[in-house]
Amino acid sequence: MIKIDRLVKTFGATKAVDGISFEVNEGENMVLLGTSGCGKTTTLKMLNRLIEPDSGTISINGENIMEQPPELLRRGIGYVLQNNGLFPHYTVAENIAIVPNLLKWDKAKTQKRIEELLGKLHLDKKYLNVYPNELSGGQQQRIGLARALVADPPVLLMDEPFGALDNVTRSKIHREFLALDELKRKTIIMVTHDVQEAFELADRIALMDKGKIVQIGSPSDLLFNPKSAFVRDFLKEQHLQLEFKTITLNDIWQHLPPAAGDKNTHHLPAEAGVWDVLEKFKFSPKEHLDIINKQNKEVKSITFDELMAAFSKYKNHQAHE
């Protein structure tokens, strides 16, 4: 869906983006991760021509973006900012309706689409006529997302979209983000400096440093097959927690004991991450949790110790591959 080839952008004597190339598949969520000043936001802004590249090419759905007028290009790309970018003197409804109005949608179509999105984003219709400063930070961010999604663009760009939120609100919106059906059809490029956020939300991560991509791959690739000391050091501080969040019950299934669980009880799915299961153990009075592998319908019953033993075996296996 998106192809970037040898992209360069220089500001004065600084090469903000230094000849990077990568592709993003249709329906994929690619996260550009790195410290401040590594070039990730500059890269993102070149995709909708808020910043013009010095050289290199960007194609979206097979079309060179430099051959399109910027205003037309942007109408087909959703854009979500860290501080939501809402116009303070517009109501919520007016903010969301900006692109539909540019596209000359009729009022009924616009209203129907806005109400549909509010429902999906867990916002009451009573907010339509209020102004952004009357909303919480989490509500404002949901409205910013609704505005980016309203015209159903195939591509969504997100620049530190959850960076201004407190940890509790951010965690809740992360869960909503992963569950939102609107986003499952989108090709998404997201910028963040938050390692945990990148690992929770990304299909693949492009780790950047000094204008270059140091490594690109799945969260597991970066964790277990780092290509350089920079990648290892970048993830070192949070490595164990990232492992818990990246490794799923599916991954460690073969290392779990075969003891059958109760087929009539509520099961945890094998797609759940080890971190989620640890949370369940933390708040559950039970010594055993029942889990189900939906592919083969196998049910297992595991203790905390058995979970940790299987996790360790999986990690050892990864280390020796």
C-alpha positions as a Python dict, from the first residue, in 0.01 Angstrom:
ca = {
    (1, 'M'): (0, 0, 0),
    (2, 'I'): (286, 240, 86),
    (3, 'K'): (632, 229, -68),
    (4, 'I'): (912, 463, 39),
    (5, 'D'): (1235, 460, -156),
    (6, 'R'): (1561, 637, -60),
    (7, 'L'): (1383, 925, 115),
    (8, 'V'): (1598, 1222, 220),
    (9, 'K'): (1520, 1541, 411),
    (10, 'T'): (1779, 1793, 530),
    (11, 'F'): (1730, 2094, 757),
    (12, 'G'): (2037, 2316, 732),
    (13, 'A'): (2337, 2098, 817),
    (14, 'T'): (2121, 1824, 973),
    (15, 'K'): (2010, 1522, 772),
    (16, 'A'): (1679, 1453, 948),
    (17, 'V'): (1595, 1160, 719),
    (18, 'D'): (1890, 989, 555),
    (19, 'G'): (1798, 774, 256),
    (20, 'I'): (1543, 542, 417),
    (21, 'S'): (1341, 281, 227),
    (22, 'F'): (1057, 58, 348),
    (23, 'E'): (717, -77, 248),
    (24, 'V'): (391, -106, 441),
    (25, 'N'): (144, -376, 342),
    (26, 'E'): (-226, -313, 305),
    (27, 'G'): (-402, -342, 643),
    (28, 'E'): (-74, -334, 836),
    (29, 'N'): (8, -116, 1135),
    (30, 'M'): (368, 4, 1102),
    (31, 'V'): (514, 193, 1398),
    (32, 'L'): (807, 430, 1357),
    (33, 'L'): (988, 411, 1692),
    (34, 'G'): (1285, 607, 1820),
    (35, 'T'): (1410, 884, 2043),
    (36, 'S'): (1335, 1252, 1985),
    (37, 'G'): (1514, 1385, 1676),
    (38, 'C'): (1562, 1047, 1503),
    (39, 'G'): (1354, 1151, 1198),
    (40, 'K'): (1032, 959, 1257),
    (41, 'T'): (791, 1259, 1260),
    (42, 'T'): (965, 1415, 959),
    (43, 'T'): (918, 1085, 774),
    (44, 'L'): (549, 1076, 866),
    (45, 'K'): (488, 1436, 755),
    (46, 'M'): (648, 1370, 417),
    (47, 'L'): (382, 1104, 354),
    (48, 'N'): (106, 1368, 336),
    (49, 'R'): (338, 1644, 211),
    (50, 'L'): (324, 1860, 520),
    (51, 'I'): (700, 1846, 465),
    (52, 'E'): (836, 1812, 111),
    (53, 'P'): (1121, 1560, 65),
    (54, 'D'): (1455, 1668, -84),
    (55, 'S'): (1479, 1344, -280),
    (56, 'G'): (1343, 992, -298),
    (57, 'T'): (995, 868, -384),
    (58, 'I'): (676, 791, -191),
    (59, 'S'): (401, 585, -350),
    (60, 'I'): (59, 520, -197),
    (61, 'N'): (-149, 252, -363),
    (62, 'G'): (83, 259, -665),
    (63, 'E'): (65, 638, -718),
    (64, 'N'): (354, 879, -669),
    (65, 'I'): (229, 1133, -416),
    (66, 'M'): (433, 1413, -579),
    (67, 'E'): (212, 1384, -887),
    (68, 'Q'): (-101, 1475, -690),
    (69, 'P'): (-210, 1814, -552),
    (70, 'P'): (-136, 1811, -175),
    (71, 'E'): (-494, 1902, -80),
    (72, 'L'): (-636, 1608, -277),
    (73, 'L'): (-373, 1372, -139),
    (74, 'R'): (-462, 1469, 220),
    (75, 'R'): (-833, 1407, 173),
    (76, 'G'): (-752, 1039, 118),
    (77, 'I'): (-527, 1016, 425),
    (78, 'G'): (-647, 1033, 786),
    (79, 'Y'): (-416, 1228, 1017),
    (80, 'V'): (-417, 1216, 1399),
    (81, 'L'): (-197, 1448, 1606),
    (82, 'Q'): (-63, 1418, 1961),
    (83, 'N'): (-266, 1712, 2092),
    (84, 'N'): (-563, 1604, 1873),
    (85, 'G'): (-551, 1922, 1656),
    (86, 'L'): (-919, 2001, 1713),
    (87, 'F'): (-1038, 2352, 1627),
    (88, 'P'): (-1141, 2507, 1963),
    (89, 'H'): (-1409, 2733, 1811),
    (90, 'Y'): (-1580, 2442, 1628),
    (91, 'T'): (-1821, 2204, 1800),
    (92, 'V'): (-1743, 1832, 1805),
    (93, 'A'): (-1982, 1777, 1512),
    (94, 'E'): (-1823, 2061, 1312),
    (95, 'N'): (-1473, 1928, 1380),
    (96, 'I'): (-1560, 1578, 1258),
    (97, 'A'): (-1747, 1713, 953),
    (98, 'I'): (-1453, 1909, 806),
    (99, 'V'): (-1350, 1651, 544),
    (100, 'P'): (-1709, 1548, 452),
    (101, 'N'): (-1783, 1916, 390),
    (102, 'L'): (-1478, 1946, 165),
    (103, 'L'): (-1599, 1637, -20),
    (104, 'K'): (-1947, 1796, -48),
    (105, 'W'): (-2133, 1519, 131),
    (106, 'D'): (-2499, 1594, 202),
    (107, 'K'): (-2590, 1667, 564),
    (108, 'A'): (-2781, 1344, 622),
    (109, 'K'): (-2488, 1128, 506),
    (110, 'T'): (-2245, 1328, 722),
    (111, 'Q'): (-2469, 1309, 1029),
    (112, 'K'): (-2521, 934, 990),
    (113, 'R'): (-2147, 869, 959),
    (114, 'I'): (-2062, 1090, 1258),
    (115, 'E'): (-2316, 915, 1480),
    (116, 'E'): (-2189, 574, 1363),
    (117, 'L'): (-1831, 665, 1462),
    (118, 'L'): (-1933, 810, 1798),
    (119, 'G'): (-2100, 478, 1880),
    (120, 'K'): (-1790, 280, 1783),
    (121, 'L'): (-1570, 513, 1989),
    (122, 'H'): (-1796, 490, 2296),
    (123, 'L'): (-1899, 856, 2292),
    (124, 'D'): (-2253, 977, 2362),
    (125, 'K'): (-2434, 1182, 2096),
    (126, 'K'): (-2482, 1453, 2359),
    (127, 'Y'): (-2122, 1558, 2291),
    (128, 'L'): (-2194, 1661, 1931),
    (129, 'N'): (-2275, 2022, 2019),
    (130, 'V'): (-2008, 2082, 2283),
    (131, 'Y'): (-1667, 2238, 2225),
    (132, 'P'): (-1333, 2055, 2264),
    (133, 'N'): (-1238, 2233, 2588),
    (134, 'E'): (-1547, 2080, 2752),
    (135, 'L'): (-1413, 1726, 2693),
    (136, 'S'): (-1155, 1517, 2879),
    (137, 'G'): (-822, 1439, 2713),
    (138, 'G'): (-936, 1088, 2625),
    (139, 'Q'): (-1259, 1216, 2474),
    (140, 'Q'): (-1072, 1477, 2269),
    (141, 'Q'): (-840, 1208, 2135),
    (142, 'R'): (-1138, 994, 2033),
    (143, 'I'): (-1287, 1294, 1848),
    (144, 'G'): (-953, 1349, 1672),
    (145, 'L'): (-961, 984, 1565),
    (146, 'A'): (-1323, 1016, 1449),
    (147, 'R'): (-1231, 1318, 1236),
    (148, 'A'): (-947, 1122, 1075),
    (149, 'L'): (-1172, 821, 1006),
    (150, 'V'): (-1497, 991, 900),
    (151, 'A'): (-1436, 978, 522),
    (152, 'D'): (-1306, 619, 554),
    (153, 'P'): (-957, 686, 411),
    (154, 'P'): (-750, 376, 328),
    (155, 'V'): (-440, 522, 498),
    (156, 'L'): (-411, 661, 851),
    (157, 'L'): (-109, 856, 981),
    (158, 'M'): (-77, 898, 1358),
    (159, 'D'): (183, 1125, 1520),
    (160, 'E'): (227, 1041, 1890),
    (161, 'P'): (-154, 1006, 1906),
    (162, 'F'): (-172, 903, 2272),
    (163, 'G'): (132, 1092, 2404),
    (164, 'A'): (-66, 1361, 2589),
    (165, 'L'): (-283, 1113, 2782),
    (166, 'D'): (-229, 980, 3133),
    (167, 'N'): (-130, 614, 3164),
    (168, 'V'): (-473, 484, 3266),
    (169, 'T'): (-654, 663, 2981),
    (170, 'R'): (-383, 560, 2735),
    (171, 'S'): (-412, 195, 2833),
    (172, 'K'): (-790, 206, 2786),
    (173, 'I'): (-763, 373, 2444),
    (174, 'H'): (-498, 118, 2338),
    (175, 'R'): (-751, -160, 2402),
    (176, 'E'): (-1020, 28, 2209),
    (177, 'F'): (-773, 92, 1926),
    (178, 'L'): (-694, -278, 1888),
    (179, 'A'): (-1063, -373, 1897),
    (180, 'L'): (-1198, -105, 1660),
    (181, 'D'): (-1319, -266, 1338),
    (182, 'E'): (-1270, 63, 1149),
    (183, 'L'): (-895, 31, 1200),
    (184, 'K'): (-868, -332, 1092),
    (185, 'R'): (-921, -223, 728),
    (186, 'K'): (-671, 62, 742),
    (187, 'T'): (-305, 82, 653),
    (188, 'I'): (-156, 269, 947),
    (189, 'I'): (177, 437, 1010),
    (190, 'M'): (215, 553, 1368),
    (191, 'V'): (497, 751, 1528),
    (192, 'T'): (584, 700, 1895),
    (193, 'H'): (879, 720, 2130),
    (194, 'D'): (697, 490, 2377),
    (195, 'V'): (844, 140, 2348),
    (196, 'Q'): (556, -30, 2531),
    (197, 'E'): (303, 140, 2303),
    (198, 'A'): (491, 33, 1991),
    (199, 'F'): (504, -329, 2104),
    (200, 'E'): (135, -335, 2199),
    (201, 'L'): (2, -183, 1876),
    (202, 'A'): (244, -264, 1593),
    (203, 'D'): (239, -543, 1338),
    (204, 'R'): (592, -432, 1251),
    (205, 'I'): (826, -174, 1401),
    (206, 'A'): (1082, 43, 1221),
    (207, 'L'): (1337, 146, 1483),
    (208, 'M'): (1509, 470, 1380),
    (209, 'D'): (1825, 648, 1487),
    (210, 'K'): (1988, 959, 1337),
    (211, 'G'): (1765, 963, 1030),
    (212, 'K'): (1815, 596, 941),
    (213, 'I'): (1617, 278, 1001),
    (214, 'V'): (1832, 58, 1224),
    (215, 'Q'): (1602, -246, 1211),
    (216, 'I'): (1257, -322, 1080),
    (217, 'G'): (1055, -627, 1181),
    (218, 'S'): (790, -770, 1410),
    (219, 'P'): (810, -698, 1783),
    (220, 'S'): (944, -1052, 1828),
    (221, 'D'): (1215, -994, 1565),
    (222, 'L'): (1345, -689, 1751),
    (223, 'L'): (1330, -863, 2089),
    (224, 'F'): (1484, -1196, 2000),
    (225, 'N'): (1690, -1117, 1689),
    (226, 'P'): (1834, -767, 1738),
    (227, 'K'): (2061, -675, 1448),
    (228, 'S'): (2290, -443, 1642),
    (229, 'A'): (2402, -327, 1986),
    (230, 'F'): (2185, -17, 1937),
    (231, 'V'): (1868, -228, 1912),
    (232, 'R'): (1966, -440, 2214),
    (233, 'D'): (2046, -133, 2425),
    (234, 'F'): (1732, 51, 2316),
    (235, 'L'): (1511, -233, 2444),
    (236, 'K'): (1728, -353, 2734),
    (237, 'E'): (1561, -158, 3015),
    (238, 'Q'): (1211, -291, 2935),
    (239, 'H'): (1310, -625, 2783),
    (240, 'L'): (1137, -859, 3030),
    (241, 'Q'): (809, -667, 3030),
    (242, 'L'): (817, -653, 2649),
    (243, 'E'): (868, -1030, 2639),
    (244, 'F'): (564, -1078, 2863),
    (245, 'K'): (357, -857, 2632),
    (246, 'T'): (487, -1000, 2305),
    (247, 'I'): (482, -1374, 2380),
    (248, 'T'): (135, -1530, 2366),
    (249, 'L'): (-9, -1854, 2505),
    (250, 'N'): (-7, -1981, 2145),
    (251, 'D'): (370, -1933, 2135),
    (252, 'I'): (430, -2133, 2451),
    (253, 'W'): (143, -2385, 2403),
    (254, 'Q'): (368, -2685, 2335),
    (255, 'H'): (560, -2617, 2658),
    (256, 'L'): (246, -2615, 2875),
    (257, 'P'): (147, -2940, 3054),
    (258, 'P'): (-127, -3147, 2886),
    (259, 'A'): (-363, -3141, 3187),
    (260, 'A'): (-717, -3085, 3054),
    (261, 'G'): (-926, -2797, 3183),
    (262, 'D'): (-1299, -2775, 3242),
    (263, 'K'): (-1472, -2756, 2903),
    (264, 'N'): (-1777, -2586, 3054),
    (265, 'T'): (-1600, -2296, 3219),
    (266, 'H'): (-1495, -1956, 3085),
    (267, 'H'): (-1163, -1989, 2898),
    (268, 'L'): (-882, -1751, 2825),
    (269, 'P'): (-800, -1759, 2452),
    (270, 'A'): (-458, -1882, 2346),
    (271, 'E'): (-412, -1550, 2159),
    (272, 'A'): (-379, -1377, 2497),
    (273, 'G'): (-36, -1248, 2589),
    (274, 'V'): (154, -1388, 2887),
    (275, 'W'): (121, -1041, 3045),
    (276, 'D'): (-261, -1065, 3028),
    (277, 'V'): (-254, -1407, 3194),
    (278, 'L'): (-27, -1280, 3471),
    (279, 'E'): (-283, -1004, 3532),
    (280, 'K'): (-557, -1269, 3554),
    (281, 'F'): (-358, -1468, 3810),
    (282, 'K'): (-301, -1149, 4009),
    (283, 'F'): (-673, -1084, 4052),
    (284, 'S'): (-807, -1442, 4048),
    (285, 'P'): (-856, -1648, 4366),
    (286, 'K'): (-811, -1968, 4160),
    (287, 'E'): (-484, -2161, 4150),
    (288, 'H'): (-559, -2279, 3795),
    (289, 'L'): (-675, -2091, 3486),
    (290, 'D'): (-840, -2269, 3193),
    (291, 'I'): (-724, -2172, 2845),
    (292, 'I'): (-841, -2277, 2499),
    (293, 'N'): (-663, -2310, 2167),
    (294, 'K'): (-938, -2216, 1920),
    (295, 'Q'): (-758, -2378, 1627),
    (296, 'N'): (-763, -2731, 1764),
    (297, 'K'): (-1022, -2679, 2045),
    (298, 'E'): (-771, -2813, 2299),
    (299, 'V'): (-833, -2693, 2656),
    (300, 'K'): (-559, -2679, 2919),
    (301, 'S'): (-554, -2589, 3286),
    (302, 'I'): (-241, -2411, 3407),
    (303, 'T'): (-94, -2281, 3732),
    (304, 'F'): (121, -1972, 3768),
    (305, 'D'): (434, -2188, 3805),
    (306, 'E'): (349, -2388, 3491),
    (307, 'L'): (299, -2067, 3296),
    (308, 'M'): (637, -1930, 3404),
    (309, 'A'): (813, -2263, 3332),
    (310, 'A'): (668, -2270, 2977),
    (311, 'F'): (764, -1904, 2928),
    (312, 'S'): (1124, -1982, 3030),
    (313, 'K'): (1144, -2285, 2799),
    (314, 'Y'): (1018, -2077, 2507),
    (315, 'K'): (1274, -1804, 2575),
    (316, 'N'): (1558, -2055, 2595),
    (317, 'H'): (1445, -2209, 2266),
    (318, 'Q'): (1440, -1862, 2101),
    (319, 'A'): (1786, -1782, 2234),
    (320, 'H'): (1934, -2098, 2077),
    (321, 'E'): (1767, -2066, 1736),
}
